[in-house]
Amino acid sequence: MRPLTFNKKKALADVTQLFWLQGYEGTSVQQILDCMGVSRSSMYSVFGDKRSLFLQSLAQFSELSRVACTPLLQIEEPKLAVVQFYNLVFFSLKDEQRRRGCLLVNTVLEQSGLDEGLAGFAAEKLSEVEESFKHCFDWAQANGKISKNADSSALAAFFMTLTKGLRVSAREGAEEAEMRRVINLSLSVIN
């Protein structure tokens, strides 16, 4: 077997950016090959087919989401944790990247009804983010930071819905100031 003549991690990172920009359906195999700088046989032997490669891209992208959840798992003040999460998810990105939305949300929107396996994989990764919100609110509740009567599951679902909506708004071109106003208003439900 011949040794690889390309950097697999870089190739995956590059194609993840391409999928994030164009989506699964909007990206051709030739565009993938050009982006990664590999031959068709190298792509298939290392990554599998386009769908397998896309799943690997989704997994890589979901690692970014996992890192963005760190404040929800580590900061004790729930409002600050939520603000820091949104700072990482939205405001640490360049405008161009923010306007791409979220590869996971985009995939759910694009693939629902077309490829439930891809849509389901992306939805599963998004549910991990919602679980991080729930962890944040459960901890805050147990430590007296929010009311014992607060519904941590409903709060988590609310902020996950807000996150998805903001991702779509970002794709529509929402400005940072507008997004921050919406986030600040949403913090009022945490008490």
C-alpha positions in Angstrom: 0.0 0.0 0.0 1.3 3.4 -1.0 1.8 6.0 1.8 -0.5 9.0 2.0 0.8 12.0 0.1 -1.6 14.4 1.7 -2.4 15.5 5.2 -5.7 13.7 6.2 -6.5 16.2 9.0 -6.0 19.2 6.8 -8.0 17.7 3.9 -10.9 16.9 6.3 -10.7 20.4 7.8 -10.7 22.0 4.3 -13.7 19.9 3.0 -15.6 20.6 6.2 -15.3 24.3 5.4 -16.5 23.6 1.8 -19.5 21.6 3.1 -20.3 24.4 5.6 -20.3 26.9 2.8 -22.2 25.0 0.2 -24.0 22.2 2.0 -24.1 18.5 1.1 -26.3 18.7 -1.9 -24.5 21.8 -3.3 -21.1 20.2 -3.2 -20.0 18.0 -6.0 -17.4 15.2 -5.8 -15.1 17.1 -8.1 -15.3 20.2 -5.9 -14.4 17.9 -2.9 -11.4 16.5 -4.8 -10.2 20.0 -5.9 -10.7 21.3 -2.3 -8.7 18.5 -0.7 -6.2 18.3 -3.5 -6.5 14.5 -3.7 -7.3 12.0 -6.4 -10.7 10.2 -6.6 -9.1 6.9 -5.5 -7.3 8.5 -2.6 -10.6 10.1 -1.4 -12.5 6.8 -1.6 -9.7 4.7 0.0 -9.1 7.2 2.9 -12.6 8.8 3.5 -15.0 6.5 1.7 -17.8 8.0 -0.5 -19.1 11.5 -0.4 -21.7 10.7 2.3 -19.1 9.0 4.5 -16.9 12.0 4.1 -19.8 14.3 5.0 -20.5 12.4 8.2 -16.8 12.8 9.1 -17.1 16.5 8.5 -20.2 16.7 10.7 -18.3 14.9 13.4 -15.4 17.3 13.1 -17.8 20.3 13.1 -19.6 18.9 16.2 -16.3 19.1 18.1 -16.4 22.8 17.7 -19.9 22.8 19.2 -18.6 20.6 22.1 -15.8 23.2 22.8 -18.3 26.0 22.6 -20.3 24.2 25.3 -17.4 24.5 27.8 -18.9 27.6 29.5 -22.2 25.8 30.0 -20.3 23.0 31.8 -17.8 25.1 33.8 -19.2 28.6 34.6 -21.3 28.7 37.8 -23.4 31.8 37.0 -25.9 30.6 34.4 -26.5 33.9 32.6 -22.7 34.4 32.2 -22.4 30.8 31.0 -25.0 31.4 28.3 -23.5 34.7 27.2 -20.0 33.1 27.0 -21.5 30.2 25.0 -23.0 32.7 22.5 -19.8 34.6 22.4 -18.0 31.5 21.3 -20.7 30.3 18.9 -21.4 33.6 17.2 -19.1 36.4 18.1 -15.7 34.7 18.0 -16.3 34.1 14.3 -15.6 36.4 11.4 -18.8 37.8 9.8 -18.3 35.6 6.8 -18.3 32.4 8.9 -21.2 33.5 11.1 -23.3 34.1 8.0 -22.8 30.5 7.0 -25.0 29.5 10.0 -24.2 26.1 11.6 -23.3 23.1 9.5 -25.4 20.9 11.9 -28.5 23.1 11.7 -28.0 23.6 8.0 -27.8 19.8 7.6 -31.0 19.2 9.5 -32.8 21.8 7.3 -31.3 20.5 4.1 -31.5 16.8 4.6 -34.8 16.3 6.5 -37.0 14.3 4.1 -34.0 13.6 1.8 -31.5 11.6 4.0 -32.8 11.0 7.5 -29.5 9.4 8.4 -27.6 12.6 7.8 -30.4 14.8 9.3 -30.6 12.4 12.3 -26.8 12.5 12.9 -26.8 16.3 12.9 -29.8 16.4 15.1 -28.1 14.0 17.6 -25.1 16.3 17.8 -27.4 19.3 18.3 -29.1 17.4 21.2 -25.7 17.2 22.9 -25.6 21.0 22.9 -29.1 21.0 24.5 -27.9 18.6 27.1 -25.1 21.0 28.0 -27.7 23.8 28.5 -29.7 21.4 30.7 -26.5 20.6 32.7 -25.9 24.3 33.2 -29.5 24.9 34.5 -29.6 21.7 36.6 -26.3 22.7 38.3 -27.6 26.3 38.8 -30.8 25.0 40.3 -29.0 22.6 42.7 -26.7 25.4 43.8 -29.4 28.1 44.4 -28.4 30.2 41.4 -31.9 29.8 39.8 -35.3 29.0 41.3 -36.0 25.5 42.5 -39.2 25.8 40.5 -37.4 26.5 37.2 -37.9 23.8 34.6 -34.4 23.1 33.5 -35.5 21.0 30.5 -37.7 23.8 29.2 -35.0 26.3 29.7 -32.6 24.1 27.8 -35.1 23.6 25.0 -35.7 27.3 24.9 -32.1 28.2 24.5 -31.5 25.5 22.0 -34.4 26.8 19.9 -33.0 30.3 20.3 -29.6 29.0 19.1 -31.1 27.4 16.0 -33.1 30.5 15.3 -30.0 32.7 15.6 -28.1 30.4 13.3 -30.8 30.9 10.7 -30.9 34.7 11.3 -27.1 34.8 10.9 -27.5 33.1 7.5 -30.1 35.8 6.6 -27.5 38.4 7.5 -28.5 39.5 11.0 -26.0 42.0 12.4 -24.1 41.3 15.6 -25.9 44.1 17.5 -29.3 42.7 16.7 -28.2 39.2 17.7 -26.8 40.5 21.0 -30.1 42.3 21.7 -32.1 39.1 21.2 -29.6 37.2 23.5 -29.8 39.8 26.2 -33.6 39.8 26.1 -33.6 36.0 26.4 -31.5 36.1 29.6 -34.6 37.4 31.4 -36.1 33.9 31.4 -33.2 32.7 33.7 -34.3 33.4 37.2 
